[in-house]
Amino acid sequence: MEWVPDQTAIVGIGQTEISRNCGRTELKMATEAILAAVEDAGLNIEDIDGMVNYTMDTAEQIEIVRSLGIPNLSFFSKTPYGGGGSCGTIAHAVAAVTAGLANYVVCVRSIRDASSPVKIGDFDSSKSSYDNNVYWGMYLPYGLITPVSWIGMYTQRYMHQYGIKDGAFYPIAQVNRENANRNPNALFYNQKLTYEQYMDSPINVTPLRRHDCCVNIDGAVAIIVTSAERAKHLKQRPAYISGVVQGMSTNGEQMTSFYRPDITGYPEIEEYGKKLFKMAGITPHEIDVAQFYDAFSSEVPMQLEALGFVGKGEGVDFCEGGHRIRPDGELPINTSGGLMSEGYVHGMNLIAEGVRQVRGTSTTQIDHVEHSLVTGGPGVPTAGLILKRR
């Protein structure tokens, strides 16, 4: 079946506050975000007949359905690989709506990563994600036990390969923080970041400093997808889905694909990028604003390269000084503050911000947005999304 762009749309977004101690369960936050998305779209909870969340969610779909009184789900699924599956939730929803399996699919992620006793980055041998990934036995005994250590390996090689100096990722952290300073919902709303603060922050894992890393928070985000025809009659301006795709390349692992011939790039992103832009019928240079998955600052220039915005090894130069990635630059990025300065909701907050850019309601609104790009987590099987205003 041939892909036809703009036949589905995001019509509702809901988000809880972002905090370091929410004082409630992931289930409670999930229901709050879904109710907010339903109200945002001008729907009733009874209209929801599809649901997608993460395999990592503790808020089980059956409990969400029970808590909200949803009469019936005719479609339900989950996406694996954490933030790599963020845009994948939208892909599942689009497939369901296009196939006629559901009319209104809600995609939701609820995470209590700041106040929970066990964080997603902690080593816990009882967690199924560790049990099932046998290849991690090659890394965990030697201290590579956290996402920052795994991405640190890619980053170290990337810096060595292209002669990138210490401190070169500061403009990414700086621009994210500037955008967060305009976003009242961001964790770092009132906290600026200077070069001195950045350089003085401790090294988490060489070469990544504290301010090169995303911030663990408590929060939830919900997104509602339906057909373009239904979207016309709802409350908000639709964010039409021009392209959405997942990517998984050969000889990959979950964040530790170190045995490939080259670990200075992301082949999954290169491959999904080609298909994504073909689906939307545009080139990278027609993107007006991008929400790059920024669990770590080095992931932004590497994604710029993988998606064809710049050539190999040119991503850091593109970000130098921050001028090209600021709101008045060639490619504004992470306009809500991103995962590094708004908060880490496993990428779902990036999708919500991509929708706000299409609607014209962002706290760092870019003028004349037609195409809005959102990416999923690099270093794992991943996904991407292009939203369109029309």
Secondary structure, DSSP 8 states (H G I E B T S, - for coil): ----TTSEEEEEEEE---BS---S-HHHHHHHHHHHHHHHHT--GGG--EEEEETT-SS-HHHHHHHHT----SEEEEE-SGGGGHHHHHHHHHHHHHHTS-SSEEEEEEEETTTSSS-TTS--TTSHHHHH-GGGGGTGGGT--SHHHHHHHHHHHHHHHHT--TTTTHHHHHHHHHHHTT-TTSTTTT----HHHHHHS-EEETTEEGGGB----EEEEEEEEEEHHHHTTSSS--EEEEEEEEE--TT--SS--TTSS--SS-HHHHHHHHHHHHHHT--GGG--EEE---SBTTHHHHHHHHTTSS-TT-HHHHHGGGTTTSTTSSS-B-TT-HHHHT--STTHHHHHHHHHHHHT--TT--TT--EEEEE--TTSSEEEEEEE--
